[in-house]
């Protein structure tokens, strides 16, 4: 067994036993061979796999004021006639307020810029925008526009949607409370219903003429506009 261990370093007890019984012809049973195997400390030591140390991702920071960081993302759906539509969603990370939901058949980078400019007209300019690595966001057109506007682009890692968790949570609410509840006949109808839902998502009851506002659990169970007013 010592000679076997020297010549066959990767063999274990099973191969030792079969070799001694079937090739060498010894009549020892497996219990005796295993006892000697253990006494000689020939147990095949399996080298444990080296664990890769992964840094724990930092939780998304909450901005201290409005327009510090916006998050953007796309969603997809279909019209009643089968045509695909896309929505471009924008929120302010500070109070999770939905700043815009733009709906169309196609939303290239030029359309993304137009949507952002429309929001900037009434909201003001953000210091940074967080997005994924979609072709619209990595296009040179958008990069040139953000440089001109002095806006920083924060790209999340590919395949890590949790790094853009605020907009992902907004997307889930939009899909469950707006998209899946309607069959859209046209882009115009989808855009109108999106605007109505976004208003109720953001606005306190006092501004909704008696309609029920939507509390947001991540900001203390109040609507985003109420948090903004308090701040």
C-alpha atoms as one frame of an Amber mdcrd trajectory, in Angstrom:
protein
   0.000   0.000   0.000   2.910   2.342   0.682   4.319   1.603  -2.770   0.883
   2.200  -4.296   0.559   5.522  -2.511   3.939   6.604  -3.869   3.172   5.680
  -7.488  -0.543   6.524  -7.561  -0.900   9.646  -5.470  -4.478  10.355  -6.582
  -5.847   6.880  -5.866  -8.245   6.393  -3.006  -9.121   3.374  -0.867 -11.506
   1.949  -3.465  -8.805   1.616  -6.103  -6.319   0.291  -3.563  -8.741  -2.462
  -2.506  -9.590  -3.469  -6.076  -5.918  -3.539  -7.043  -4.920  -5.740  -4.089
  -7.857  -8.147  -4.516  -8.330  -8.359  -8.271  -4.841  -7.747  -9.620  -2.505
  -8.937  -6.858  -4.859 -11.711  -5.762  -4.698 -11.094  -1.991  -7.657 -12.495
  -0.039  -7.911  -9.775   2.603 -11.359  -8.348   3.048 -12.114  -4.670   2.696
 -12.342  -4.065   6.473  -8.789  -5.225   7.073  -7.406  -3.281   4.149  -9.266
  -0.162   5.218  -7.957  -0.480   8.808  -4.372  -0.557   7.554  -5.157   2.226
   5.081  -6.314   4.463   7.937  -3.429   3.497  10.261  -0.930   4.454   7.558
  -2.816   7.758   7.160  -3.159   7.215   3.468  -6.585   8.805   3.313  -6.796
  10.735   0.089  -6.805  14.348   1.161  -9.164  16.355  -0.983  -7.890  19.865
  -1.267 -10.783  22.189  -0.478 -11.750  24.611  -3.165 -10.477  28.072  -2.649
 -13.406  30.306  -1.923 -13.544  33.476  -3.916 -13.869  36.422  -1.631 -16.640
  38.601  -2.947 -17.100  42.082  -1.687 -20.549  42.636  -0.308 -22.236  45.173
  -2.570 -22.957  48.427  -0.860 -26.584  49.341  -0.392 -27.862  52.030  -2.714
 -27.264  55.359  -1.094 -30.238  57.658  -0.620 -29.595  61.169  -1.961 -29.973
  63.984   0.522 -31.852  66.273  -1.844 -33.859  66.200  -5.045 -32.105  66.080
  -8.422 -28.914  64.547  -7.065 -29.445  61.168  -8.759 -32.122  60.040 -11.214
 -32.601  56.403 -12.221 -33.854  55.368 -15.666 -34.919  52.105 -17.278 -37.063
  50.597 -20.043 -40.050  48.260 -19.919 -41.815  46.420 -22.746 -45.417  45.475
 -23.520 -47.694  45.010 -26.544 -50.676  46.774 -28.066 -53.937  44.943 -28.676
 -52.938  44.483 -32.342 -49.716  42.689 -31.348 -47.229  45.506 -31.935 -44.525
  45.850 -29.300 -44.232  49.046 -27.275 -41.590  50.347 -24.906 -41.737  52.674
 -21.944 -38.930  54.911 -20.736 -39.225  55.393 -16.980 -37.457  58.064 -14.928
 -37.494  58.517 -11.138 -35.738  60.727  -8.609 -33.881  58.512  -6.119 -34.360
  61.055  -3.321 -38.113  60.567  -2.878 -38.721  57.794  -5.477 -40.931  60.197
  -7.411 -41.827  59.107 -10.915 -40.673  61.936 -13.145 -41.797  60.482 -16.428
 -43.148  57.471 -18.289 -42.691  57.928 -22.017 -44.438  55.386 -24.281 -43.739
  54.642 -27.956 -43.037  51.881 -30.443 -39.339  52.755 -30.429 -37.238  54.795
 -28.007 -33.748  55.397 -29.439 -31.155  57.509 -27.675 -32.402  60.690 -29.370
 -35.878  60.064 -27.952 -34.382  59.359 -24.522 -32.626  62.727 -24.647 -35.856
  64.470 -25.655 -37.723  62.880 -22.748 -35.010  63.900 -20.285 -34.973  67.470
 -21.623 -38.742  67.730 -21.163 -38.398  66.647 -17.525 -35.487  69.030 -16.945
 -37.623  71.945 -18.142 -39.938  71.675 -15.115 -37.876  69.681 -12.619 -34.378
  71.029 -13.051 -31.209  69.186 -14.026 -29.876  66.149 -12.111 -26.266  65.836
 -11.067 -26.169  62.176 -12.130 -28.262  59.540 -13.904 -28.074  55.831 -13.033
 -28.759  53.351 -15.856 -27.890  49.902 -17.170 -25.723  49.102 -20.186 -28.435
  49.106 -22.846 -27.493  50.347 -26.337 -29.466  53.562 -25.855 -27.475  54.434
 -22.723 -24.004  53.593 -23.988 -24.504  55.406 -27.292 -22.139  58.241 -28.044
 -25.146  60.494 -28.662 -26.282  60.228 -25.043 -22.731  60.450 -23.697 -22.114
  63.668 -25.633 -25.383  65.121 -24.363 -24.604  64.339 -20.709 -21.118  65.856
 -21.066 -22.651  69.002 -22.523 -25.203  69.118 -19.692 -22.529  68.316 -17.073
 -24.462  65.240 -15.914 -22.610  62.147 -14.685 -23.704  58.727 -15.983 -23.590
  55.913 -13.397 -23.554  52.540 -15.197 -24.496  49.459 -13.192 -22.614  46.190
 -13.715 -24.003  43.963 -16.507 -26.483  41.432 -15.132 -26.820  43.243 -11.775
 -30.289  44.858 -11.794 -30.194  45.095  -7.990 -27.683  47.913  -8.415 -30.544
  49.890  -9.933 -33.076  48.743  -7.344 -35.063  51.986  -7.048 -36.165  52.015
 -10.678 -36.685  48.229 -10.652 -39.127  48.674  -7.759 -40.878  51.447  -9.677
 -41.092  49.203 -12.760 -42.749  46.463 -10.718 -45.389  48.859  -9.447 -45.975
  50.234 -12.941 -46.396  46.772 -14.415 -48.773  45.467 -11.750 -50.835  48.636
 -11.327 -50.941  49.922 -14.879 -49.577  47.720 -17.685 -51.245  44.408 -16.841
 -54.608  46.027 -16.115 -55.224  47.419 -19.601 -55.406  46.359 -23.231 -53.981
  49.266 -25.180 -55.499  50.104 -28.543 -52.953  52.794 -29.363 -49.805  54.544
 -28.189 -51.890  57.585 -27.279 -54.158  55.562 -24.994 -51.194  53.890 -23.299
 -49.523  57.276 -22.756 -52.700  58.789 -21.299 -53.198  55.909 -18.859 -49.502
  56.085 -17.909 -49.830  59.789 -17.093 -52.924  59.173 -14.949 -51.256  56.357
 -13.032 -48.076  58.378 -12.521 -50.079  61.271 -11.065 -51.793  59.021  -8.524
 -48.443  57.319  -7.755 -46.791  60.615  -6.830 -49.474  62.837  -5.392 -50.977
  63.195  -1.880 -54.743  62.994  -1.383 -55.113  66.745  -0.901 -54.174  67.234
  -4.541 -56.140  64.274  -5.845 -59.635  65.703  -5.213 -60.648  62.872  -2.888
 -59.138  60.010  -4.872 -56.969  57.519  -3.013 -53.283  58.291  -3.139 -50.721
  55.510  -3.299 -48.453  55.126  -0.217 -44.855  54.153  -0.935 -43.523  51.613
   1.552 -39.841  52.464   0.992 -40.266  56.067   2.131 -42.406  55.570   5.204
 -45.768  54.769   3.631 -46.411  58.198   2.111 -46.607  59.382  -1.511 -43.361
  60.748  -3.056 -44.660  64.294  -3.408 -45.522  64.364   0.293 -41.958  63.441
   1.208 -40.650  66.115  -1.131 -42.899  68.719   0.471 -41.761  67.712   3.954
 -38.115  67.942   2.903
